[in-house]
Amino acid sequence: MKKQQPQISEDKILEASWALLGEDGIEKFSMRRLAERLGIQAPSLYWYFKSKQELYQRLANQIAKMILKEFHGEGDWKEQLSGLAVTTRDVLRRYPCSTQLMMLTLPHEPDLIRFTNRLLLCVESTSLAQEQKLQAVLTLVNFVFYFVLDDYQHQRNFSAIVEEQGTEPSGEMNRLLGTMNEADAGLFQRMFKEGLFELMGSDGSFEFGLKLILLGIEQVIKEQEK
């Protein structure tokens, strides 16, 4: 009796892609491994996606669509930009490697275009020049992307060190700092001992960075209105 081939669809491929990204990261992701997970031959995937890049584009488009669905823009330009930044961070943190996908793809998908357009609409009412509006939203979204990516990579690095050495990296850091003089590492050492570096990736750290960017945009607007 001939073995029945698994039934696949675009939605199932995307779902399996997220699961594979969550397990192994984007570095080990391949169409071959995706096909193995789905129980099919790799060429079958190319009926749905012509390349891995096209698959990445579709996954990034899913993220943009989810952000737009969850964002409810109200208030002035600062409140809207802040809300969109928070929503973007929340969605990116739920989907493994989604930040890398957003950074690896071009806005050649409908919801990616809608996402960028919605960002621009947040500052449309301001007196910024058109190129400044684009620069402002790009600065904001790059902050969000790199904030989430840095936290994701930090967690992976931390887990890898614990798995390899069987202990947390703080002990090695204390040993290293003990070999360095005040001029080279004094301020760093005091902040480390006070636990300030634990703020990295926290909500408070994100909110502070977001505040700096919004205040910077506001200052440029005030200078132009003088």
ABEGO torsion letter per residue (X at the ends): XBBBBBBBBAAAAAAAAAAAAAAAEAAABBAAAAAAAAGBBAAAAAAABABAAAAAAAAAAAAAAAAAAABBBBEBAAAAAAAAAAAAAAAAAABBGAAAAAAABBBABAAAAAAAAAAAAAAAABABBAAAAAAAAAAAAAAAAAAAAAAAAAAAAAAAAAAAAGBBAAAAAAAAAAABBAAAAAAAAAAAAAGAAAABGBAAAAAAAAAAAAAAAAAAAAAAAX
